[in-house]
Amino acid sequence: MTVISDQEIADFSADFNTNSKNQVASRAARRSGLLEASFNDRVSERLNHVFSTELDVGGVTDQKHSGRCWEFATLNVLRHYFGKQNKVKDFTFSQAYNFFWDKIERANAFYNAMIRLADKPLNDREVQSWLAFAGEDGGLWSMAINLVKKYGVVPSYAMPESFNSNNTTGLIDSLARKERKDAIALRKLVSEGSSQDELEKAKKHFLNEVYRMVSVALGEPPKKFDLEYRDDDKKYHLERDLTPCEFVQKYFKDFKFDDYVVLSNCPNHEFNKLYHMPLYDNVDGGDQIKFLNVPIEYLAQAAVAQLKSGDAVIFGNDVLKQMERKTGYLDTELYQTDKLFGVDTKMSKADRLATGEGFATHDMTLVGVDEDHGHIRKWKVENSWGDKYGHKGFYEMSQPWFEDYVYDVVVRKEFLTDEQVKLAEGPAIDLKPWDNIG
């Protein structure tokens, strides 16, 4: 191993000053920032606001300072369905309601895992993965559907947003700290030879405390509510004393939750395989969190087909890559930092996943696509960051960005190949908590 010598530093400096363009680039970058100095405004020529297929949806939602994009995206799909069925496109559901139950269910899954893994050392990689995941508010479509199936949904007015649902930092930090402390206590009980009944009693005590914490932060969820709205034809509707589950059973009876499959595109794992992520199984007794890994063209084909059928598509993506909030552009040529630096940082999707450079950080909803004789040019994206960004809250995404930074789409089985349907219904390969599958 060698150290950097004074001569090498002198060589680096001489190389930098050999090209006068480096000084020009440095002045621009220092003055306006790297991203602004490398911004490519020519992408607007292909990212306009016109789409050959476009759903008729209302305004956007706003997750504020929280990691609940997965719940917002899921409830956006459900509200679009409800709006189409009942002619009320701006009707919204309560994200706070499902977020409440996610905290309870995820704490239960965490405690069960800590009991199951109690014989392993605290620095075991799987134990550490669970400890790192404690209190988290991020998630996935399948996790949200598990909550909907068990607890139903309510209108946004039945359990409105609050400071702590809009800004989850305080709650998730408190929950993580508590759950990690409880993990130590559960491990100690196991090591002392406590019976299953004693462990269940301790777990119930801890869950009761978690329920109290979440209720203080968010308020208790409603047990019943009155469904009241005026549709797009100005007709008034009122139905009293619905439970959240009754609401789903009545108004989503034709929404076949089990017909949906998560198609993933993670080329660092073998294609045409069904994978299971046990770490994300948020509801004990609920559906396992699975992904069918296929080449990217199948994600695009299925998403287009579902949009043309009139339904929105949830997709997981690495939103902070090559994105500008102000314009709402998502394009691989948006920031040309490599040209600014004079380097090449281009990596394959597989290499980005394998090295941690790439992973899904956000869920959004596809509500439109623009095609030219079957060639996809761009997509219309519904985000959950409010209407101050993008085009009134909607974003435009190029097809190259889709190929590079989209990791999964949620589509119905009817838009898969026969082989893919069989794979999706077959046995899944368990992944380790640290496996990066986007």
Long-range contacts (C-beta under 8 A, 24 or more apart in sequence): 19-342, 22-342, 25-340, 25-341, 28-340, 29-340, 34-335, 34-337, 34-340, 35-324, 35-335, 35-337, 37-340, 38-335, 38-336, 38-337, 38-339, 38-340, 39-324, 39-334, 39-335, 40-331, 40-333, 40-334, 40-335, 40-336, 42-333, 43-329, 43-331, 43-333, 43-334, 43-398, 44-327, 44-329, 46-331, 46-377, 46-378, 46-398, 47-327, 47-329, 47-331, 47-378, 47-396, 47-397, 47-398, 48-396, 49-391, 49-394, 49-396, 50-370, 51-368, 51-369, 51-370, 51-378, 51-379, 51-380, 52-369, 52-370, 52-371, 52-372, 53-304, 53-307, 53-308, 53-368, 53-369, 53-370, 53-371, 54-367, 54-368, 54-380, 55-80, 55-307, 55-310, 55-311, 55-312, 55-367, 55-368, 56-89, 57-83, 57-89, 57-312, 57-367, 57-382, 58-83, 58-89, 58-90, 58-91, 59-90, 59-387, 59-392, 59-393, 60-382, 60-383, 60-384, 60-385, 60-386, 60-387, 60-392, 60-393, 60-394, 61-92, 61-95, 61-384, 61-386, 62-384, 62-385, 62-386, 62-387, 63-95, 63-166, 63-384, 63-385, 64-161, 64-165, 64-166, 64-167, 64-386, 65-166, 65-167, 65-168, 65-169, 66-99, 66-137, 66-165, 66-166, 66-167, 66-168, 67-136, 67-137, 67-138, 67-139, 67-168, 67-172, 68-95, 68-99, 68-137, 68-139, 68-165, 68-168, 69-138, 69-362, 69-363, 69-364, 69-384, 70-138, 70-139, 70-140, 70-141, 70-143, 70-144, 70-363, 71-95, 71-98, 71-99, 71-102, 71-139, 71-144, 72-363, 72-384, 73-141, 73-314, 73-363, 73-364, 73-365, 73-384, 74-141, 74-144, 74-145, 74-148, 74-314, 74-363, 75-144, 75-153, 76-312, 76-314, 76-365, 76-382, 76-384, 77-311, 77-312, 77-313, 77-314, 77-365, 77-410, 78-148, 78-153, 78-252, 78-255, 80-311, 80-312, 80-367, 81-252, 81-255, 81-311, 82-251, 82-252, 84-310, 85-251, 86-229, 86-231, 86-237, 86-251, 87-231, 87-232, 87-233, 88-229, 88-230, 88-231, 88-232, 89-232, 91-155, 91-229, 92-155, 92-156, 93-153, 93-154, 93-155, 93-156, 94-153, 94-154, 94-155, 94-156, 94-157, 94-158, 94-159, 94-160, 94-161, 95-156, 95-161, 95-165, 96-159, 96-160, 96-161, 96-162, 96-165, 96-218, 96-219, 97-151, 97-153, 97-154, 97-158, 97-159, 97-221, 97-222, 97-244, 98-144, 98-147, 98-148, 98-151, 98-153, 99-137, 99-165, 99-168, 99-218, 100-159, 100-214, 100-215, 100-218, 100-220, 100-221, 101-147, 101-150, 101-151, 101-221, 102-137, 102-139, 102-143, 102-147, 102-282, 103-171, 103-175, 103-210, 103-214, 104-207, 104-210, 104-211, 104-214, 105-146, 105-147, 105-150, 105-282, 105-283, 105-284, 105-286, 106-136, 106-282, 107-175, 107-179, 107-206, 107-207, 107-210, 108-203, 108-207, 108-284, 109-281, 109-282, 109-283, 109-284, 110-134, 110-179, 110-183, 111-179, 111-182, 111-183, 111-186, 111-203, 111-206, 111-207, 112-203, 112-284, 114-182, 114-183, 114-186, 114-187, 115-186, 115-190, 115-199, 115-203, 118-186, 118-187, 118-190, 118-191, 119-190, 122-187, 125-432, 125-433, 125-434, 126-432, 126-433, 129-279, 129-432, 129-433, 129-434, 130-183, 130-279, 130-433, 131-180, 131-183, 133-279, 133-433, 134-175, 134-176, 134-179, 134-180, 134-183, 135-171, 135-172, 135-173, 135-174, 135-175, 135-176, 135-177, 135-179, 136-172, 136-176, 137-168, 137-172, 139-280, 139-282, 140-262, 140-280, 140-289, 140-316, 140-363, 141-260, 141-262, 141-314, 141-363, 141-410, 142-262, 142-280, 142-287, 142-289, 142-290, 143-280, 143-282, 143-283, 143-289, 145-257, 145-260, 145-287, 146-282, 146-283, 146-286, 146-287, 147-282, 147-283, 148-248, 148-257, 149-248, 149-257, 149-286, 149-287, 150-283, 150-286, 151-221, 151-244, 151-245, 152-243, 152-244, 152-245, 152-246, 152-247, 152-248, 152-249, 153-244, 153-247, 153-248, 154-221, 154-222, 154-225, 154-244, 154-247, 155-225, 155-227, 155-229, 158-222, 158-225, 159-218, 159-219, 159-221, 159-222, 162-217, 162-218, 162-219, 164-217, 164-218, 165-218, 170-217, 171-213, 171-214, 171-217, 171-218, 174-213, 175-210, 175-213, 175-214, 178-206, 178-209, 178-210, 178-213, 179-206, 179-210, 182-206, 256-412, 259-412, 259-413, 259-414, 260-410, 260-411, 260-412, 260-413, 261-292, 261-410, 261-411, 261-412, 261-413, 261-416, 261-420, 261-424, 262-290, 262-291, 262-292, 262-408, 262-409, 262-410, 263-291, 263-292, 263-294, 263-298, 263-299, 263-302, 263-408, 263-409, 263-410, 263-411, 263-416, 263-420, 264-291, 264-292, 264-293, 264-294, 264-407, 264-408, 264-437, 264-438, 265-293, 265-294, 265-295, 265-296, 265-299, 265-349, 265-406, 265-407, 265-408, 265-438, 266-291, 266-293, 266-349, 266-353, 266-407, 266-436, 266-437, 266-438, 267-348, 267-349, 267-350, 267-353, 268-349, 268-350, 268-351, 268-353, 268-354, 268-436, 268-437, 269-293, 269-435, 269-437, 271-295, 272-419, 272-420, 272-423, 273-423, 273-429, 274-423, 274-424, 274-426, 274-427, 274-428, 274-429, 275-428, 275-429, 275-430, 275-431, 275-437, 276-428, 276-429, 276-430, 276-431, 277-431, 277-433, 277-435, 277-437, 278-430, 278-431, 278-433, 279-433, 288-428, 290-424, 290-428, 291-408, 291-437, 292-416, 292-420, 292-423, 292-424, 293-437, 294-420, 296-402, 296-403, 296-406, 298-416, 298-417, 298-420, 299-402, 299-406, 299-408, 299-409, 300-376, 300-399, 300-402, 300-403, 301-415, 302-409, 302-411, 302-415, 302-416, 303-366, 303-369, 303-409, 303-411, 304-369, 304-371, 304-376, 305-411, 305-415, 306-411, 306-412, 306-415, 307-366, 307-367, 307-368, 307-369, 311-412, 312-365, 312-366, 312-367, 312-382, 313-365, 313-366, 313-409, 313-410, 313-411, 314-363, 314-364, 314-365, 314-366, 314-409, 314-410, 315-363, 315-364, 315-365, 315-366, 315-406, 315-408, 315-409, 315-410, 316-360, 316-362, 316-363, 316-406, 316-407, 316-408, 316-409, 316-438, 317-360, 317-361, 317-362, 317-363, 317-364, 317-405, 317-406, 317-407, 318-358, 318-359, 318-360, 318-361, 318-362, 318-405, 318-407, 319-361, 319-362, 319-364, 319-405, 320-361, 320-362, 321-358, 321-404, 321-405, 322-401, 322-404, 322-405, 323-395, 325-385, 325-389, 325-390, 326-389, 326-390, 327-390, 328-381, 328-383, 328-389, 328-390, 328-391, 328-394, 328-395, 328-396, 329-395, 329-396, 330-381, 330-395, 330-396, 330-397, 330-398, 330-401, 330-405, 331-397, 331-398, 331-400, 331-401, 332-398, 332-400, 332-401, 332-404, 332-405, 333-400, 349-404, 353-436, 353-437, 353-438, 354-436, 356-436, 358-405, 358-438, 359-407, 359-436, 359-438, 360-407, 360-408, 360-438, 364-395, 366-409, 367-394, 376-402, 407-437, 407-438, 408-438
